[in-house]
Amino acid sequence: MPGHFEPIPGGAAVALDDVEISIIRSLAVQLLELIGPGPGGEISDDPLAELFAEGPSEPPTDAVLRRLLPDAYGGPAAEEGVSAADADELRAYSSEFRRFTENDLRAGKREDALAVVRSLDALSPDGGGGGAVLKLSQDESVRWMRALNDLRLAIGTRLDITDEEDTDLLYRLPDEDPRKPMVMAYLWLGGLQETLVETLMP
């Protein structure tokens, strides 16, 4: 079980040491800070108004948030080879779509990251001198899978990873490269995510 998820009745489990728990929790908290507190910032006096609150119509300025909250239409790749008028139309569709969906998308990512933090905070030491065994239900596993994906997208964006070739280059970074710790976290989270996905497969 160490280092990867294994299926258990009703969910998945993984043994994590104290350092691994601290790393995942810290990354999840940073993701929460980046995503933000939500439209109102606090619990609203009018939940119905909060439900129908419109979100932003422009993409985020932060590169990680742009990766986590991408345009539904348009973007540089979609606009290649199309007329200026068609590109403007794609941007208008994307803007309208974002206005009505981004708040919900952020809320979902926030809940996934919170689920990670809460499940780590609820861990009990395994009695073996540090660390614990994390046991997740099926629903918690799905939230963890989505959160791990968001964390990898965030780190990958900071590392300028755009394709598989970039990942291959990261394996060969010298130890003294300042990106090395982030690369190691990226690869480790990828292994966790992959084995967690396997536990969810029928």
C-alpha positions as CSV (number, residue, x, y, z in Angstrom):
1,M,0.0,0.0,0.0
2,P,2.8,2.5,0.6
3,G,3.0,5.2,-2.1
4,H,-0.1,4.1,-4.0
5,F,-3.8,3.6,-3.5
6,E,-5.2,0.1,-3.2
7,P,-8.9,-1.0,-3.4
8,I,-10.6,-1.8,-0.1
9,P,-14.3,-2.7,0.4
10,G,-16.3,0.4,-0.4
11,G,-13.4,2.6,-1.4
12,A,-9.6,3.0,-1.5
13,A,-6.7,3.3,0.9
14,V,-3.1,4.5,0.9
15,A,-0.4,4.7,3.5
16,L,1.1,8.2,3.9
17,D,3.9,9.4,6.0
18,D,3.8,12.7,7.9
19,V,5.8,14.5,5.2
20,E,3.4,13.3,2.4
21,I,0.4,14.3,4.5
22,S,1.9,17.7,5.0
23,I,2.7,18.2,1.3
24,I,-0.7,17.2,0.0
25,R,-2.5,19.3,2.7
26,S,-0.3,22.3,2.0
27,L,-0.9,22.1,-1.8
28,A,-4.7,21.7,-1.3
29,V,-4.8,24.8,1.0
30,Q,-2.8,26.8,-1.6
31,L,-5.3,25.6,-4.3
32,L,-8.2,26.8,-2.0
33,E,-6.5,30.2,-1.6
34,L,-6.1,30.5,-5.4
35,I,-9.7,29.5,-6.2
36,G,-11.0,32.0,-3.7
37,P,-14.0,32.0,-1.3
38,G,-16.8,32.2,-3.7
39,P,-19.1,34.9,-5.1
40,G,-20.1,36.4,-1.8
41,G,-17.0,35.5,0.2
42,E,-19.2,34.6,3.1
43,I,-22.5,32.7,3.7
44,S,-25.2,34.7,2.0
45,D,-28.4,36.0,3.7
46,D,-30.1,35.2,0.5
47,P,-29.1,31.7,-0.8
48,L,-31.4,32.0,-3.8
49,A,-29.6,35.2,-4.9
50,E,-26.3,33.5,-4.4
51,L,-27.5,30.5,-6.5
52,F,-28.3,32.8,-9.5
53,A,-25.3,35.1,-9.0
54,E,-23.5,35.8,-12.3
55,G,-19.8,35.0,-12.5
56,P,-17.1,36.8,-14.4
57,S,-17.2,36.9,-18.2
58,E,-13.5,37.3,-18.8
59,P,-10.9,34.5,-18.3
60,P,-8.8,34.7,-15.1
61,T,-5.5,36.6,-15.4
62,D,-3.6,33.9,-13.4
63,A,-2.2,31.2,-15.7
64,V,-3.1,28.4,-13.3
65,L,-6.7,29.6,-13.0
66,R,-6.9,29.8,-16.8
67,R,-5.9,26.2,-16.9
68,L,-8.3,25.1,-14.2
69,L,-11.2,27.3,-15.6
70,P,-10.6,27.2,-19.4
71,D,-12.7,28.9,-22.1
72,A,-15.5,26.6,-23.2
73,Y,-15.2,28.0,-26.8
74,G,-12.5,30.0,-28.5
75,G,-9.0,30.2,-27.2
76,P,-5.9,30.5,-29.4
77,A,-6.2,26.9,-30.8
78,A,-9.9,27.2,-31.7
79,E,-9.3,30.6,-33.4
80,E,-6.5,29.5,-35.7
81,G,-7.6,29.6,-39.3
82,V,-11.0,31.3,-38.7
83,S,-12.0,34.7,-39.7
84,A,-11.9,37.7,-37.3
85,A,-15.7,37.7,-37.1
86,D,-15.9,34.0,-36.3
87,A,-13.2,34.5,-33.6
88,D,-15.1,37.3,-32.1
89,E,-18.2,35.2,-32.1
90,L,-16.4,32.3,-30.3
91,R,-15.1,34.7,-27.7
92,A,-18.6,36.1,-27.1
93,Y,-20.0,32.5,-26.7
94,S,-17.2,31.7,-24.3
95,S,-17.8,34.9,-22.3
96,E,-21.5,34.2,-21.9
97,F,-20.9,30.5,-21.0
98,R,-18.3,31.5,-18.4
99,R,-20.7,34.1,-16.8
100,F,-23.2,31.4,-16.0
101,T,-20.9,28.4,-15.1
102,E,-17.6,29.7,-13.6
103,N,-19.1,30.2,-10.1
104,D,-20.3,26.6,-10.0
105,L,-17.1,25.2,-11.4
106,R,-15.1,27.1,-8.7
107,A,-17.4,25.8,-6.0
108,G,-16.9,22.2,-7.1
109,K,-13.1,22.6,-7.1
110,R,-13.3,24.3,-3.8
111,E,-15.4,21.4,-2.3
112,D,-13.0,18.8,-3.7
113,A,-9.9,20.5,-2.2
114,L,-11.8,20.9,1.1
115,A,-12.6,17.2,1.1
116,V,-8.8,16.5,0.8
117,V,-8.0,18.8,3.7
118,R,-10.8,17.4,5.9
119,S,-9.9,13.8,5.3
120,L,-6.2,14.5,6.1
121,D,-7.1,16.4,9.2
122,A,-9.2,13.4,10.4
123,L,-6.3,10.9,10.1
124,S,-5.1,9.1,13.2
125,P,-1.5,8.0,13.5
126,D,-0.9,4.4,12.5
127,G,1.2,3.7,15.6
128,G,4.3,2.9,13.5
129,G,6.3,6.0,14.2
130,G,4.7,8.5,11.9
131,G,2.1,8.6,9.2
132,A,-1.3,7.1,8.8
133,V,-3.4,5.0,6.5
134,L,-5.9,7.1,4.6
135,K,-9.2,5.3,3.9
136,L,-11.6,6.8,1.4
137,S,-15.2,6.0,0.6
138,Q,-16.2,5.8,-3.1
139,D,-17.5,9.3,-3.0
140,E,-14.4,10.6,-1.3
141,S,-12.3,8.8,-3.8
142,V,-14.0,10.7,-6.6
143,R,-13.4,14.0,-4.9
144,W,-9.8,13.1,-4.2
145,M,-9.3,12.1,-7.9
146,R,-10.6,15.4,-9.1
147,A,-8.5,17.4,-6.5
148,L,-5.3,15.5,-7.4
149,N,-6.0,16.3,-11.1
150,D,-6.4,20.0,-10.2
151,L,-3.2,20.0,-8.2
152,R,-1.3,18.4,-11.1
153,L,-2.7,20.9,-13.6
154,A,-1.7,23.7,-11.3
155,I,1.9,22.4,-10.8
156,G,2.2,21.5,-14.5
157,T,1.2,25.1,-15.4
158,R,3.8,26.5,-13.1
159,L,6.4,24.2,-14.7
160,D,5.2,25.1,-18.2
161,I,4.3,21.5,-19.1
162,T,2.3,21.5,-22.3
163,D,2.9,17.9,-23.6
164,E,4.5,14.6,-22.9
165,E,7.8,15.7,-24.2
166,D,8.0,18.4,-21.5
167,T,7.3,15.7,-18.9
168,D,10.2,13.5,-20.2
169,L,12.6,16.4,-19.9
170,L,11.6,16.9,-16.3
171,Y,12.8,13.4,-15.4
172,R,16.3,14.4,-16.5
173,L,16.5,17.6,-14.4
174,P,19.7,17.8,-12.3
175,D,19.1,17.7,-8.5
176,E,20.4,21.3,-8.1
177,D,17.6,22.6,-10.4
178,P,15.3,24.8,-8.3
179,R,12.3,23.2,-10.1
180,K,13.2,19.7,-8.9
181,P,11.0,19.6,-5.7
182,M,8.0,20.8,-7.7
183,V,8.7,18.2,-10.4
184,M,9.0,15.4,-7.8
185,A,5.6,16.5,-6.3
186,Y,4.1,16.6,-9.8
187,L,5.3,13.0,-10.6
188,W,4.3,11.7,-7.2
189,L,0.8,13.1,-7.4
190,G,0.5,11.6,-10.8
191,G,1.2,8.1,-9.4
192,L,-1.3,8.7,-6.6
193,Q,-3.9,9.8,-9.1
194,E,-3.3,6.9,-11.5
195,T,-3.6,4.3,-8.8
196,L,-6.7,6.0,-7.3
197,V,-8.4,5.9,-10.7
198,E,-7.6,2.2,-11.0
199,T,-9.4,1.5,-7.7
200,L,-12.5,3.3,-9.1
201,M,-12.6,1.1,-12.3
202,P,-15.1,-1.8,-12.2
